[in-house]
């Protein structure tokens, strides 16, 4: 799966002539521009909703796990998969907007199930069905169970909060948002996501500034270990080059979700006058999520030497932040993890809902939302190992139909891209 996702991203990057990477500045300008055209929510609100789902446990616990198992070099492979993931995110959003449709309430809906069926034709209807089926169930792993458990476990280990009560409180908060539909989710996301990301980045930057003298050596260590492997030292067991590649790419994909087919579901609802314009906004997701936020976590872990402690996951990130903030470091990481995971619960509820709507019609929307809310306390009290295993399998299953569609429809993405940028140039 890692080879398929990474290979598809590389193919799209080459087909587009590295345009998504070259046009990052254009994407940021579109982000702050006025949304024009048809849609349900603003273009920036669609990105915020997608970022709400992607900025989660992967940015804190996932990065730390990758470094603990793959060494500092894993961070470089996270960067590389994010760079090719920019083209994947762009292509997904272009197709999602191009093949979207309106429901009975006039809301724009779309995603891989729609661009598979409408783009590849009725004979691929079974593939669209499989994506929607796997996507609906995958949400309960990556978007619900993993997130709810991470919040409950973090608050219990740091503050002693009972996991049962944490799960119930989260369920109430989630209900207050998702029962209001995509517009309320987008409203909360646009308010919460930039704020939480900025606060976490400032704290992370403080750690890097505090250890500025070690930063050049830390960067050199990351680059060296990415291609030579990591020597054992302290509590660190050492890692091979393959481990750095495997865990760096795996956690990078889990974090930014490029290729899974989840984020185009949010971007399909965006108000825009051309698919490529929203694609230019959507591709910023991989850059912000992995190149910026994950890098802060990863560099903090390497620059402080925390990766040699033998710790893994969120406790490793907490140890790195504690090198600057003392006992407050753990609190910063746990609160950041809780807010990140909460927004992921919101974003993924939309993805699962759209898949259920595709499979069973609009009558399935309310029952899905209620079941999603009910599963939050269950995830908070479940085994993390089981949840991660289920999430990884379902992510792979939903990615396959999406990757097939991206490869087969790549000529259309190239055509729409040339059409749009020629128009913009004129």
C-alpha positions in Angstrom: 0.0 0.0 0.0 2.8 2.4 0.8 4.4 1.7 -2.6 1.0 2.2 -4.4 0.2 5.4 -2.6 3.7 6.8 -2.9 3.9 5.7 -6.6 0.6 7.2 -7.5 1.7 10.5 -5.9 4.9 10.4 -7.8 3.2 9.6 -11.1 0.7 12.5 -10.7 3.6 14.9 -9.7 5.4 14.0 -13.0 2.2 14.1 -15.1 1.5 17.6 -13.8 5.1 18.7 -14.3 5.6 19.4 -10.6 2.9 22.1 -10.9 1.3 21.6 -7.5 4.7 22.2 -5.8 5.6 25.1 -8.0 2.1 26.7 -7.4 2.0 26.6 -3.6 2.2 30.4 -3.5 -0.8 30.5 -5.9 -2.7 28.2 -3.6 -2.1 30.4 -0.6 -3.3 33.4 -2.6 -6.5 31.5 -3.5 -7.0 30.6 0.2 -7.3 34.2 1.2 -9.2 35.3 -1.9 -13.0 35.6 -2.2 -14.9 32.4 -3.1 -16.8 32.7 -6.3 -19.0 30.3 -8.2 -21.3 27.5 -6.9 -20.9 25.5 -3.7 -22.2 24.9 -0.2 -19.3 26.3 1.9 -16.4 28.7 1.2 -13.2 27.3 -0.3 -11.1 28.1 2.8 -13.9 26.5 5.0 -13.5 23.3 2.9 -9.8 23.3 3.6 -10.4 23.9 7.3 -12.9 21.0 7.4 -10.4 18.8 5.7 -7.6 20.0 8.0 -9.8 19.3 11.0 -9.9 15.7 10.0 -6.2 15.4 9.0 -4.6 17.3 11.9 -5.0 14.8 14.7 -3.1 12.2 16.6 -0.8 11.6 13.6 0.9 15.0 14.1 1.8 14.3 17.7 1.7 10.5 18.5 2.2 9.4 14.9 5.4 11.4 14.3 6.8 10.2 17.6 6.0 6.6 16.8 7.7 6.9 13.4 10.9 8.2 14.9 10.9 5.7 17.8 10.6 2.8 15.3 12.4 4.2 12.3 14.9 6.6 13.7 15.3 10.3 12.9 15.5 9.5 9.2 11.8 8.6 9.3 11.1 12.3 9.4 12.8 12.8 6.0 10.6 10.1 4.4 7.6 11.8 5.9 8.6 15.0 4.1 9.1 13.1 0.8 5.7 11.4 0.9 4.1 14.8 1.7 5.8 16.4 -1.3 4.3 13.8 -3.7 1.1 13.9 -1.7 0.6 17.5 -2.7 -0.1 16.4 -6.3 -2.4 13.6 -5.0 -4.4 16.0 -2.9 -4.7 18.4 -5.8 -5.9 15.7 -8.2 -8.4 14.4 -5.7 -10.0 17.8 -5.2 -10.0 18.6 -8.9 -11.9 15.4 -9.7 -14.2 15.8 -6.7 -15.4 19.3 -7.7 -15.6 18.3 -11.4 -17.9 15.3 -10.8 -19.8 16.6 -7.8 -23.6 16.8 -7.7 -26.4 18.3 -5.6 -28.7 16.5 -3.2 -32.4 17.2 -2.6 -31.5 20.1 -0.2 -29.3 21.8 -2.8 -26.0 20.9 -1.1 -23.0 20.0 -3.2 -21.8 16.5 -2.4 -18.9 14.5 -4.0 -15.8 12.5 -3.4 -14.2 9.3 -4.9 -17.4 7.4 -5.1 -18.8 10.0 -7.4 -15.8 10.6 -9.6 -15.4 6.8 -9.9 -19.0 6.3 -11.0 -19.4 9.5 -13.0 -15.9 9.7 -14.4 -15.1 6.1 -15.2 -18.7 5.1 -16.1 -21.4 2.7 -14.8 -19.2 -0.4 -15.3 -17.0 0.9 -12.4 -20.1 1.3 -10.2 -18.9 -1.6 -8.1 -15.6 0.1 -7.4 -17.5 3.3 -6.2 -19.6 1.1 -4.0 -16.6 -0.5 -2.4 -15.0 2.8 -1.7 -18.1 4.1 0.0 -18.5 0.9 2.0 -14.9 0.8 3.2 -14.8 4.6 3.7 -17.9 4.4 5.9 -16.4 1.7 8.1 -12.9 3.2 8.1 -14.2 6.4 9.7 -15.0 4.4 12.9 -11.3 3.4 13.1 -9.1 6.3 12.0 -11.7 9.0 12.6 -13.5 7.9 15.7 -11.9 5.0 17.7 -8.3 6.1 17.4 -9.1 9.7 18.2 -11.4 9.1 21.1 -9.0 6.6 22.7 -6.1 9.0 22.3 -7.9 11.8 24.1 -9.3 9.6 26.9 -5.9 7.9 27.5 -3.9 11.2 27.4 -6.3 12.9 29.9 -6.3 9.9 32.1 -2.5 9.5 32.3 -1.9 13.2 32.8 -4.8 14.5 34.9 -6.3 11.2 36.1 -9.6 11.8 34.3 -11.9 8.7 34.1 -11.9 7.4 30.5 -15.7 6.7 30.7 -16.6 10.3 31.7 -14.2 11.6 29.1 -15.8 9.5 26.4 -19.3 10.8 27.4 -18.3 14.4 27.5 -16.7 14.1 24.0 -19.8 12.4 22.7 -21.9 15.4 23.9 -19.5 17.9 22.3 -19.4 16.0 19.0 -23.2 15.8 19.0 -23.5 19.6 19.4 -21.5 20.1 16.2 -22.2 17.2 13.8 -26.0 17.3 14.2 -25.9 20.7 12.6 -24.5 19.3 9.4 -21.6 20.4 7.2 -22.1 24.1 7.7 -21.8 23.9 11.4 -18.8 21.6 11.1 -17.1 24.1 8.7 -17.9 27.0 11.1 -16.3 25.2 14.1 -13.4 24.1 12.0 -12.6 27.5 10.6 -12.6 28.9 14.2 -10.7 26.1 15.9 -8.2 24.6 13.4 -6.1 27.8 12.7 -6.1 28.7 16.4 -5.0 25.2 17.7 -2.4 24.8 14.9 -0.9 28.2 15.6 -0.7 27.6 19.4 1.0 24.3 18.9 3.4 25.7 16.4 4.4 28.5 18.7 5.1 26.1 21.5 7.1 23.8 19.2 9.1 26.8 17.8 10.0 27.7 21.4 11.5 24.2 21.8 13.6 24.6 18.6 14.7 28.1 19.6 15.7 26.9 23.0 17.8 24.2 21.4 19.0 26.2 18.4 22.6 25.2 18.7 21.7 21.5 18.3 19.4 22.2 15.3 22.0 21.9 12.5 23.3 18.6 13.9 19.7 17.3 14.3 18.9 18.1 10.6 22.1 16.5 9.5 21.3 13.4 11.6 17.8 13.2 10.0 19.2 13.4 6.4 22.0 10.9 7.1 19.8 8.3 8.9 17.2 8.5 6.1 19.6 6.7 3.8 22.1 4.9 6.1 19.9 3.8 9.0 20.3 4.8 12.7 23.0 3.6 15.0 21.8 2.5 18.5 22.4 5.0 21.3 21.1 5.4 24.8 17.6 3.9 25.0 17.3 3.9 21.2 17.5 0.4 19.6 18.7 1.7 16.2 16.8 1.3 12.9 17.5 0.2 9.4 17.0 2.3 6.3 13.9 0.2 5.5 12.4 0.9 8.9 12.9 4.6 8.3 11.2 4.4 5.0 8.4 2.2 6.2 7.4 4.0 9.3 8.1 7.5 7.9 5.9 7.0 4.9 3.2 5.1 6.9 2.8 7.7 9.5 3.1 10.5 6.9 0.2 9.0 5.0 -1.8 8.5 8.2 -1.3 12.1 9.1 -2.0 13.9 5.8 -4.3 11.2 4.2 -3.2 11.9 0.7 -4.4 9.0 -1.5 -7.0 7.7 0.9 -9.8 9.6 -0.8 -11.1 11.2 2.4 -10.3 14.9 2.0 -11.9 15.4 -1.5 -15.3 14.7 0.2 -14.9 18.0 2.0 -13.5 19.9 -1.0 -16.4 18.7 -3.2 -18.7 21.1 -1.2 -16.5 24.2 -1.8 -17.7 27.3 -3.5 -15.5 27.7 -6.6 -15.6 28.7 -10.3 -13.2 25.9 -11.4 -12.1 22.5 -10.1 -8.4 23.5 -10.4 -8.9 26.6 -8.2 -10.2 24.5 -5.3 -7.5 21.9 -6.1 -4.9 24.6 -5.5 -6.4 25.2 -2.1 -6.8 21.5 -1.3 -3.1 20.7 -1.9 -2.1 23.1 0.9 -3.4 20.4 3.3 -0.4 18.1 2.8 2.1 21.0 3.0 0.6 22.5 6.2 -0.1 19.1 7.9 3.2 17.3 7.3 5.9 19.8 6.1 5.0 22.3 8.9 3.1 20.7 11.8 4.7 17.2 11.7 8.1 18.8 11.2 7.8 20.8 14.4 7.0 17.7 16.4 9.7 15.6 14.8 12.5 18.2 15.0 11.6 18.8 18.7 12.1 15.1 19.4 15.4 14.9 17.5 16.9 18.2 18.6 16.3 17.5 22.3 17.6 13.9 22.0 14.3 12.6 23.4 14.2 9.8 20.8 17.0 8.0 22.6 14.8 7.7 25.8 13.1 4.5 24.7 9.7 6.2 24.8 7.2 6.2 21.9 4.0 7.9 20.8 2.6 10.9 22.7 4.8 10.4 25.8 7.9 10.8 23.5 6.5 14.1 22.2 5.7 15.2 25.7 9.3 14.4 26.8 10.7 16.6 24.0 8.4 19.5 25.0 9.3 19.0 28.6 13.0 19.8 27.8 11.9 23.4 27.4 8.7 23.8 29.3 9.4 21.4 32.2 6.3 19.7 33.7 4.1 21.9 31.5 5.5 20.1 28.5 3.3 17.1 29.0 0.2 19.3 29.6 0.9 21.2 26.3 1.1 18.0 24.3 -1.9 16.4 26.0 -4.1 19.4 25.4 -2.9 19.8 21.8 -3.6 16.1 21.3 -7.1 16.4 22.8 -8.1 19.4 20.6 -6.5 17.9 17.4 -8.3 14.6 18.0 -11.6 16.3 18.7 -11.6 18.1 15.4 -10.7 14.9 13.6 -13.8 13.3 15.1 -15.8 16.1 13.5 -14.1 16.0 10.1 -14.3 12.2 9.7 -18.0 12.2 10.7 -18.6 14.1 7.5 -16.6 11.7 5.4 -18.5 8.7 6.9 -21.8 10.4 6.5 -21.2 11.1 2.8 -20.3 7.5 2.2 -23.4 6.3 4.0 -25.5 8.8 2.0 -24.1 7.5 -1.2 -24.9 3.9 -0.2 -28.3 4.2 1.4 -29.6 7.7 0.4 -30.4 10.7 2.5 -32.5 8.7 5.0 -29.2 7.3 6.3 -27.7 10.7 7.4 -29.4 11.1 10.8 -29.0 7.4 11.9 -25.3 7.6 10.9 -24.8 10.7 12.9 -26.4 9.2 16.0 -24.4 6.0 15.7 -21.2 8.0 15.2 -21.9 9.9 18.5 -22.7 6.6 20.3 -19.4 5.1 19.2 -17.2 7.9 20.7 -17.5 6.5 24.3 -16.9 3.0 23.0 -13.7 4.0 21.3 -12.5 5.9 24.4 -12.7 2.6 26.4 -11.4 0.2 23.7 -8.0 -1.4 23.1 -5.8 0.9 21.2 -3.9 -1.9 19.5 -7.1 -3.4 18.1 -8.3 0.0 16.9 -5.0 0.8 15.1 -5.0 -2.6 13.4 -8.6 -2.1 12.2 -7.9 1.5 11.1 -4.8 0.5 9.0 -6.6 -2.3 7.2 -9.7 -0.2 6.4 -7.5 2.7 5.3 -5.8 0.4 2.8 -9.1 -1.0 1.5 -10.6 2.5 0.9 -7.4 3.8 -0.7 -7.3 1.1 -3.5 -10.5 2.2 -5.4 -9.4 5.8 -5.1 -5.9 5.2 -6.4 -7.2 3.2 -9.4 -9.5 6.2 -10.2 -6.7 8.7 -9.8 -4.5 6.8 -12.3 -7.2 6.3 -14.9 -8.5 9.8 -14.6 -5.1 11.5 -14.5 -5.4 12.7 -18.2 -8.6 14.6 -17.2 -6.8 16.2 -14.3 -4.0 17.4 -16.6 -6.5 18.7 -19.1 -8.5 20.7 -16.5 -5.2 22.0 -15.0 -3.9 23.3 -18.4 -7.3 24.8 -19.2 -7.5 26.7 -15.8 -3.9 28.0 -15.7 -4.0 29.1 -19.4 -7.2 31.0 -18.5 -5.5 32.6 -15.5 -2.5 33.6 -17.5 -4.7 35.2 -20.2 
